[in-house]
Amino acid sequence: MDLTKLGLPAISIVDDGAPADLTDERTTVPLKRGGDGAPSDSGAKRTKLLIIGSGPAGLTAAIYAARANLEPIVIGGYAPGGQLMITSDVENYPGFPEGIQGPELMQKFREQAERFGTRFVDVDVDAVDFSARPFRAWAEKVEYTADSVIVATGASALWLGLDSETRLRGRGVSACATCDGFFFRGKRVAVVGGGDTALEEATFLTRFATEVVLLHRRDRFRGSKIMQERALQHPKISVRWNTEVADVLGDEKVEGLRLRDTVDGNEVDEPVEGLFVAIGYKPNTDAFRDWLDVDDKGYLIVTDETHTKVDGVFIAGDVHDHRYRQAITAAADGCKAAIDAERWLEAQGITEAATATAW
C-alpha cells in the first residue's frame, strides 16, 4: 500500500441513523470516554474485529462482537456517536416511550459496548489496506491490524452552508422528514431541493403541516415524473421556483426564511416554523473506495446482507443504506454484521463458536 494515502483528509465518522430532531435546544455534549481514547498496551492495536464508525450501526456491532469475545476495537471518529449527537428528542426508537435525547441514547450504546470490553479510539480513519489479512487501518498515523473489519461510517446530510442553518439545527432545521415531521403538526414548513428526496419529503410532511413550501433554485424539478406530479398536484404543497435560502430567521427557533430569487437577486422574507433540507447525502466512503465497490451514488455495495467483495470485510448502516437512514435500521445492520463477522472468524478457525445463533 502507498503510505502517502495517510496524508489524505480524514473521513468524518458518522452514522446517521436520524438527523436532527426539532423542538428542544440542540445538544452537542461529547460522549463520555472511558480513558484517553487510545488502547493502553502495545498489543491493543491488534484485534480479531475492527469496527470503523460509532453511530448506531457501529456501536450495536460492538455490543454483539464484545459479547462474543471478539474483543473489538472501535475507531469512532473525533466526533463519536454519529448524527444522533446533534439530535434532540428521539421519539421513534423503541424502548423509550417518553423519548430520549440523541446524545443520551448514544452514550447508553457506548456504555453497553464498553461494559463487555469494547475498546474505543476516538479519532478519524485516514486510510485502510484490505489487500491481505490481517487487514490494516491507520488513524492519526497509528496502524491497527485486524482479522476482520466492519465498516459503519454512515452518510452525512448535505447542508446549505449557512451559519444560521447550523445554529438552528434541532430547533426547526432538519434533514429528515420521516424523523421529525411529527413535531410540525399544524405548522407551516419549507423544504429545499428538487430531486426525488425533496419531493418525497414534501409529500410526507403534508400529513402533519398545514402547508409545505417547496423551494427549488431552478425552474424545473430533477425528480421522477410521478413524484413531480404528486407534489405539484397536492393541495398542501406550494412551489417557489428559482428560489434559494439566503438566511434562516429566528433566535431560539426557526421563525422564517429569507429567500433570494436566483434570477433577479431580489430577497423576501417567508414565515415558516420549520426548514427541511433535502439536497442529498454524502456517504463517508472516501477511505474505502480503493478496496470496496460503490454504487453510482457513492454508497458501498453489500452482498448477502452485510458481506463485501473482500472476504472478511463487512458493512453496516447508512454507509450502504440510502433508502431508510434510520437509527433502528442502522442498529439492525450492526447486529447482522457482527454475527456475520463472528461466523466468518469461526469458519476461518480464528475463534471458537461462542453463541447459539442459528446458522
For each residue, the residues with C-beta under 8 A, 3 or more apart:
1: 5 127 129 131 136
2: 5
3: 6
4: 7
5: 1 2 8 126 127 138
6: 3 126 127 138 141
7: 4
8: 5 126 127 286 287
9: 286
10: 78 123 124 125 126 139
11: 124 125 153 284 285 286 287
12: 77 79 124 156 284
13: 52 53 54 75 76 77 78 79 80 82 124 125 153 154 284
14: 53 55 77 79 82 83 153 154 155 156 284
15: 53 54 55 56 57 58 82 83 84 152 153 154 317 318 319 330
16: 19 55 82 83 84 154 155 156 157 281 318 325 330
17: 55 56 57 82 83 84 154 317 318 325 326 327 328 329 330 331
18: 21 83 84 87 90 92 102 176 179 325 326 327
19: 16 83 86 87 157 174 175 176 179 180
20: 26 83 86 87 88 102 169 170 173 174 175 176 180
21: 18 24 87 88 89 90 91 102 170 174 179 180 183
22: 88 89 170 171 172 174 180 183 184 274
23: 88 89 171 183 253
24: 21 27 88 89 101 170 171
25: 88 170 171 252
26: 20 86 88 168 169 170 171
27: 24 85 86 87 88 101 102 103 170
28: 85 86 103
29: 103
30: 33 79 80 85
31: 80 81 85 103 106 107 110
32: 107 110
33: 30 36 37 120 122
34: 114 120
35: 38 40 120
36: 33 40
37: 33 120 121 122 123
38: 35 121 142
39: 44 45 73 119 121
40: 35 36 44
41: 44
42: 45
43: 46
44: 39 40 41 47 73 119
45: 39 42 73 142 143 144 145
46: 43 134 144 145 146
47: 44 50 70 71 72 73 119 144 145 146 147
48: 70 71 72 146 147 148 345 350 351
49: 65 70 71 72 73 146 147 148 149 150 338 341 345
50: 47 72 73 75 135 137 144 145 146 148 149 150
51: 54 58 61 62 65 72 73 74 75 149 150 152
52: 13 58 74 75 125 128 137 149 150 151 152 153
53: 13 14 15 57 58 74 75 76 77 82 150 151 152 153 154 284 316 317 319
54: 13 15 51 58 59 74 75 76 77 80 81 82 110 120 152
55: 14 15 16 17 58 59 81 82 83 84 106 152 154 317 318 327 330
56: 15 17 59 60 82 84 106 109 317 327 328 330 331 334
57: 15 17 53 60 61 152 154 316 317 318 319 330 331 333 334 337
58: 15 51 52 53 54 55 61 62 74 76 82 150 152 153 316 317 334
59: 54 55 56 62 63 74 106 109 110 112 113 331 334
60: 56 57 63 64 109 316 330 331 332 333 334 335 338
61: 51 57 58 64 65 72 150 152 316 334 335 337 338 341
62: 51 58 59 65 66 72 74 113 118 334 338
63: 59 60 66 67 109 112 113 116 118 338
64: 60 61 67 68 334 335 338 339 342
65: 49 51 61 62 68 70 72 118 150 338 341 342
66: 62 63 69 70 71 72 113 116 117 118
67: 63 64 116 355
68: 64 65 338 342 351 354 355
69: 66 351 354
70: 47 48 49 65 66 338 341 342 345 351
71: 47 48 49 66 117 119
72: 47 48 49 50 51 61 62 65 66 118 119
73: 39 44 45 47 49 50 51 118 119 120 121 144 146
74: 51 52 53 54 58 59 62 113 118 119 120 121
75: 13 50 51 52 53 54 121 123 124 125 137 139 144
76: 13 53 54 58 80 81 120 121 122
77: 12 13 14 53 54 80 122 123 124 125
78: 10 13 122 123 124
79: 12 13 14 30 85
80: 13 30 31 54 76 77 85 106 110 120 122
81: 31 54 55 76 84 85 103 106 107 110
82: 13 14 15 16 17 53 54 55 56 58 85 106 154
83: 14 15 16 17 18 19 20 55 86 87 102 154 156 157
84: 15 16 17 18 55 56 81 87 90 102 103 105 106 327
85: 27 28 30 31 79 80 81 82 102 103 106
86: 19 20 26 27 28 83 102 169 170
87: 18 19 20 21 27 83 84 90 101 102 103 170 179
88: 20 21 22 23 24 25 26 27 101 102 170
89: 21 22 23 24 99 100 101 183
90: 18 21 84 87 93 96 99 100 101 102 105 327
91: 21 96 99 182
92: 18 179 326 328
93: 90 96 100 105 327 328
94: 328
95:
96: 90 91 93 99 100 105
97:
98:
99: 89 90 91 96
100: 89 90 93 96 104 105
101: 24 27 87 88 89 90 104 105
102: 18 20 21 27 83 84 85 86 87 88 90 105 106
103: 27 28 29 31 81 84 85 87 106 107
104: 100 101 107 108
105: 84 90 93 96 100 101 102 108 109 327
106: 31 55 56 59 80 81 82 84 85 102 103 109 110
107: 31 32 81 103 104 110 111
108: 104 105 111 112
109: 56 59 60 63 105 106 112 113
110: 31 32 54 59 80 81 106 107 113 114 120
111: 107 108 114 115
112: 59 63 108 109 115 116
113: 59 62 63 66 74 109 110 116 118
114: 34 110 111 117 118 120
115: 111 112
116: 63 66 67 112 113
117: 66 71 114
118: 62 63 65 66 72 73 74 113 114
119: 39 44 47 71 72 73 74
120: 33 34 35 37 54 73 74 76 80 110 114
121: 37 38 39 73 74 75 76 139 142 144
122: 33 37 76 77 78 80
123: 10 37 75 77 78 139 140
124: 10 11 12 13 75 77 78 139 140
125: 10 11 13 52 75 77 128 137 138 139 153 287
126: 5 6 8 10 138 139 140 141 287
127: 1 5 6 8 137 138 287
128: 52 125 135 136 137 138 149 287 288 291
129: 1 132 135 136 137 291
130: 135 149 288 291 292 310 313
131: 1 291
132: 129 135
133: 147 312
134: 46 145 146 147
135: 50 128 129 130 132 145 146 147 148 149 312 313
136: 1 128 129 143 144 145
137: 50 52 75 125 127 128 129 143 144 145 146 149
138: 5 6 125 126 127 128 141 142 143 144
139: 10 75 121 123 124 125 126 142 144
140: 123 124 126
141: 6 126 138
142: 38 45 121 138 139
143: 45 136 137 138
144: 45 46 47 50 73 75 121 136 137 138 139
145: 45 46 47 50 134 135 136 137
146: 46 47 48 49 50 73 134 135 137 149
147: 47 48 49 133 134 135 312 345 348 350
148: 48 49 50 135 312 313 314 341 344 345
149: 49 50 51 52 128 130 135 137 146 312 313 314
150: 49 50 51 52 53 58 61 65 306 313 314 315 316 334 337 338 341
151: 52 53 288 292 300 308 313 314 315 316 319
152: 15 51 52 53 54 55 57 58 61 315 316 317 319 330 333 334 337
153: 11 13 14 15 52 53 58 125 283 284 285 287 288 317 319
154: 13 14 15 16 17 53 55 57 82 83 283 284 317 318 319 330
155: 14 16 281 282 283 284 299 318 319 322 325
156: 12 14 16 83 281 282 283 284
157: 16 19 83 175 176 277 280 281
158: 277 279 280 281 282
159: 162 165 166 175 277 279
160: 165 192 245 277 279
161: 165
162: 159 165 166 245 247 248
163: 166 167
164: 167 168 247 248 249 250
165: 159 160 161 162 168 169 173 245 248 275 277
166: 159 162 163 169
167: 163 164 171 248
168: 26 164 165 171 172 173 248 250 253 254 275
169: 20 26 86 165 166 173 174
170: 20 21 22 24 25 26 27 86 87 88 173
171: 22 23 24 25 26 167 168 250 252 253 254
172: 22 168 248 250 253 254 273 274 275
173: 20 165 168 169 170 248 254 274 275 277
174: 19 20 21 22 169 177 179 180 274 275 276 277
175: 19 20 157 159 276 277 278
176: 18 19 20 157 179 180 276 325
177: 174 180 181 191 200 201 202 204 205 276 278
178: 181 204 325 326
179: 18 19 21 87 92 174 176 326
180: 19 20 21 22 174 176 177 183 184 274 276
181: 177 178 184 204 205 207 208 209
182: 91 185 208
183: 21 22 23 89 180 274
184: 22 180 181 187 189 205 208 209 273 274
185: 182 208 209
186: 208 209 210
187: 184 208 209 210 272 273 274
188: 209 210 211 213 271 272 273 274
189: 184 205 209 211 212 213 272 273 274 275 276
190: 212 213 214 215 245 257 270 272 274 275 276
191: 177 198 201 202 205 212 213 214 215 275 276 278
192: 160 198 215 216 244 245 275 276 277 278 279
193: 197 198 199 201 215 216 277 278 279 280
194: 198 216 217 218 220 221 222 223
195: 198 199 221 222 223 278 279 280
196: 199 200 223 224 227
197: 193 200 201 223 278 279 280
198: 191 192 193 194 195 201 202 214 216 221 223 278 279
199: 193 195 196 202 203 214 221 223 224 227 228 230 231
200: 177 196 197 203 204 227 278
201: 177 191 193 197 198 204 205 276 278
202: 177 191 198 199 205 206 212 214 231 234 237 276 278
203: 199 200 206 227 230 231 234 237
204: 177 178 181 200 201 207
205: 177 181 184 189 191 201 202 208 209 212 276
206: 202 203 209 212 234 236 237
207: 181 204
208: 181 182 184 185 186 187 205
209: 181 184 185 186 187 188 189 205 206 212 236 274
210: 186 187 188 236
211: 188 189 236 237 238
212: 189 190 191 202 205 206 209 236 237 238
213: 188 189 190 191 237 238 239 240 270 272
214: 190 191 198 199 202 231 237 238 239 240
215: 190 191 192 193 240 243 244 245 257 259
216: 192 193 194 198 221 239 240 241 242 243
217: 194 242 243 244 262
218: 194 222 241 242 262
219: 241 242
220: 194 241
221: 194 195 198 199 216 227 228 231
222: 194 195 218
223: 194 195 196 197 198 199 227 228 231
224: 196 199 227 228
225: 228 229
226: 229 230
227: 196 199 200 203 221 223 224 230 231
228: 199 221 223 224 225 231 232
229: 225 226 232 233
230: 199 203 226 227 233 234
231: 199 202 203 214 221 223 227 228 234 237 239
232: 228 229 237 239
233: 229 230
234: 202 203 206 230 231 237
235:
236: 206 209 210 211 212
237: 202 203 206 211 212 213 214 231 232 234
238: 211 212 213 214
239: 213 214 216 231 232
240: 213 214 215 216 243 259 270
241: 216 218 219 220
242: 216 217 218 219 261 262 263
243: 215 216 217 240 259 260 261 262
244: 192 215 217 259 260 262
245: 160 162 165 190 192 215 248 257 258 259 260 275
246: 257 258 259 260 267
247: 162 164 257 258
248: 162 164 165 167 168 172 173 245 254 257 258 275
249: 164 254 255 256 257 258 269
250: 164 168 171 172 253 254 255 256
251: 255
252: 25 171
253: 23 168 171 172 250 273
254: 168 171 172 173 248 249 250 257 272 273 274 275
255: 249 250 251 271 273
256: 249 250 269 270 271 272
257: 190 215 245 246 247 248 249 254 269 270 272 275
258: 245 246 247 248 249 267 268 269 270
259: 215 240 243 244 245 246 267 268 269 270
260: 243 244 245 246 265 266 267
261: 242 243 264 265 266 267 268
262: 217 218 242 243 244 265
263: 242
264: 261
265: 260 261 262
266: 260 261
267: 246 258 259 260 261
268: 258 259 261
269: 249 256 257 258 259
270: 190 213 240 256 257 258 259
271: 188 255 256
272: 187 188 189 190 213 254 256 257 275
273: 172 184 187 188 189 253 254 255
274: 22 172 173 174 180 183 184 187 188 189 190 209 254
275: 165 168 172 173 174 189 190 191 192 245 248 254 257 272
276: 174 175 176 177 180 189 190 191 192 201 202 205
277: 157 158 159 160 165 173 174 175 192 193
278: 175 177 191 192 193 195 197 198 200 201 202
279: 158 159 160 192 193 195 197 198
280: 157 158 193 195 197
281: 16 155 156 157 158 318 322 325
282: 155 156 158 298
283: 153 154 155 156 294 297 298 299 300 318 319 320 322
284: 11 12 13 14 53 153 154 155 156 319
285: 11 153 288 289 292 294 298 299 300 319
286: 8 9 11 289
287: 8 11 125 126 127 128 153
288: 128 130 151 153 285 291 292 300
289: 285 286 292 294
290:
291: 128 129 130 131 288 310 313
292: 130 151 285 288 289 300 301 308 309 310 313 315
293: 300 301 308 309
294: 283 285 289 298 299 300 301
295: 298 299 300 301
296:
297: 283 322
298: 282 283 285 294 295
299: 155 283 285 294 295 319 320 321 322
300: 151 283 285 288 292 293 294 295 308 315 319 320
301: 292 293 294 295 308 320
302: 305 306 307 308 315 320
303: 307 308 309
304: 307
305: 302 336 340
306: 150 302 314 315 316 333 336 337 340
307: 302 303 304 314 315 340
308: 151 292 293 300 301 302 303 313 314 315
309: 292 293 303
310: 130 291 292 313
311: 344
312: 133 135 147 148 149 341 344 348
313: 130 135 148 149 150 151 291 292 308 310
314: 148 149 150 151 306 307 308 337 340 341 344
315: 150 151 152 292 300 302 306 307 308 319 320 333 337
316: 53 57 58 60 61 150 151 152 306 319 320 330 333 334 336 337
317: 15 17 53 55 56 57 58 152 153 154 320 321 330 333 334
318: 15 16 17 55 57 154 155 281 283 321 322 325 330
319: 15 53 57 151 152 153 154 155 283 284 285 299 300 315 316
320: 283 299 300 301 302 315 316 317 333
321: 299 317 318 324 325 329 330 333
322: 155 281 283 297 299 318 325
323:
324: 321 329
325: 16 17 18 155 176 178 281 318 321 322 329 330
326: 17 18 92 178 179 329 330
327: 17 18 55 56 84 90 93 105 330 331
328: 17 56 92 93 94 331 332
329: 17 321 324 325 326 332 333
330: 15 16 17 55 56 57 60 152 154 316 317 318 321 325 326 327 333 334
331: 17 56 57 59 60 327 328 334 335
332: 60 328 329 335 336
333: 57 60 152 306 315 316 317 320 321 329 330 336 337
334: 56 57 58 59 60 61 62 64 150 152 316 317 330 331 337 338
335: 60 61 64 331 332 338 339
336: 305 306 316 332 333 339 340
337: 57 61 150 152 306 314 315 316 333 334 340 341
338: 49 60 61 62 63 64 65 68 70 150 334 335 341 342
339: 64 335 336 342 343 355 357
340: 305 306 307 314 336 337 343 344
341: 49 61 65 70 148 150 312 314 337 338 344 345
342: 64 65 68 70 338 339 345 346 351 354 355 357
343: 339 340 346 347 357 359
344: 148 311 312 314 340 341 347 348
345: 48 49 70 147 148 341 342 348 350 351
346: 342 343 349 350 351 352 353
347: 343 344
348: 147 312 344 345
349: 346
350: 48 147 345 346
351: 48 68 69 70 342 345 346 354
352: 346
353: 346
354: 68 69 342 351
355: 67 68 339 342
356:
357: 339 342 343
358:
359: 343
